[in-house]
Each structure stands twice: as structure tokens, then as C-alpha cells.
Amino acid sequence: MSGETERQPKPHAAANGCRVLVVDDDADNVGMLVDLLRVEGYSASSAENGAAALALLSEGFDPDLILTDLMMPVMSGWDFCESLKQAAHYRSIPIIVTCGLTPDQRGQLQVEAAFEKPIKVEPLLQKIKELCGL
């Protein structure tokens, strides 16, 4: 049974129909964001770094929005975002960066929004809602 060995995300059913991919190497941040998103009616899946997130995308996971940290091992958020922007299929997925860096430290990263850690929940949820068209 080859289907059992494939790693597929198992998101909860989304009440609002939006799928969000959370990319962060900090398990506490991932848990908090995924739980928050699910309570708010989103389907949420996660990956521990940019390379793992690209693997999920290549396996067919098609998120409506991506939340990513920048400072991660294996593949940083910078490299992950750059990979997404270079691939025509992924270029249109809105990206929100969640990081402990100031705007100057983030540099010229082209994303739809950025939130410094610790994240203020209400503004983040409002931006997610806006970018998902809700």
C-alpha cells in the first residue's frame, strides 16, 4: 500500500475554506499558530523549514496563504520565499513573514506582510482574513 508511506498533510476541515501553511522550526510557535488558525476556522498544516514546505507543495498541498519564519535551519525563510517567487505556480500565494527581525533587518524581501515576534494576534488574523479574501 504505497499511499500509507507518502507524507501528506492532514489539515482539519476549514469552516471558511482557506488553507494556511505555517513554516517555522519552533514547535511552540507552530503549535500556537496552527491552533489559533484552526479555532478561527482555517485549515492549517505545518512544515519545520523551507525545504520541508517545498516538499509539501511539490506533493500537491495547495495553500491559500503561507506564514513563514525567516530564521530556520536547512532552508531559511528568505530562501523559501525566493524559491516561491521564482516558480510560476507558487508566485501568487500570499506570504506573511513572522520573525524576530526589524523591517531593516528583513531587507528587500517581497512579501504581502510581516509581523515581528512576539506576534500581535488580532492584526495577524485581520491580515490573514484580508489576504484570504474573507
LINVENFEN-V83274 format. One record per residue. RES is the residue in one letter. NEAR is the number of other C-alpha atoms within 10 Angstrom. D_LAST is the distance of its C-alpha to the last C-alpha in whole Angstrom. Layout:
BEGIN
res = {RES;RES}
near = {NEAR;NEAR}
d_last = {D_LAST;D_LAST}
END
This chain:
BEGIN
res = {M;S;G;E;T;E;R;Q;P;K;P;H;A;A;A;N;G;C;R;V;L;V;V;D;D;D;A;D;N;V;G;M;L;V;D;L;L;R;V;E;G;Y;S;A;S;S;A;E;N;G;A;A;A;L;A;L;L;S;E;G;F;D;P;D;L;I;L;T;D;L;M;M;P;V;M;S;G;W;D;F;C;E;S;L;K;Q;A;A;H;Y;R;S;I;P;I;I;V;T;C;G;L;T;P;D;Q;R;G;Q;L;Q;V;E;A;A;F;E;K;P;I;K;V;E;P;L;L;Q;K;I;K;E;L;C;G;L}
near = {5;5;7;7;7;9;10;14;16;11;16;13;14;17;12;13;13;20;24;26;25;28;28;28;21;13;12;10;18;22;14;10;20;21;14;15;21;19;12;14;16;24;24;26;25;25;20;20;24;27;19;16;23;17;14;20;16;10;13;10;17;15;19;19;21;22;22;30;30;23;18;17;13;13;17;20;25;19;14;20;22;15;15;18;16;10;10;8;10;16;14;12;18;18;23;23;26;24;20;16;17;12;13;7;9;15;10;8;14;15;14;12;15;23;20;14;14;10;15;10;11;9;11;16;14;12;15;24;16;10;17;18;9;10}
d_last = {39;37;34;35;35;32;30;26;23;23;19;19;17;13;12;8;10;9;12;13;17;19;22;25;28;28;28;27;24;23;23;22;18;18;19;17;14;15;16;12;11;11;14;16;19;22;24;27;28;27;29;28;24;26;28;25;23;26;27;24;21;18;15;12;12;16;17;21;24;26;29;30;33;34;31;29;26;27;29;26;24;27;27;23;24;27;26;24;22;21;20;17;15;14;16;16;20;21;25;28;28;28;27;30;31;28;29;28;25;23;19;16;17;19;20;23;25;25;21;20;17;15;15;14;11;10;10;9;5;6;8;6;4;0}
END
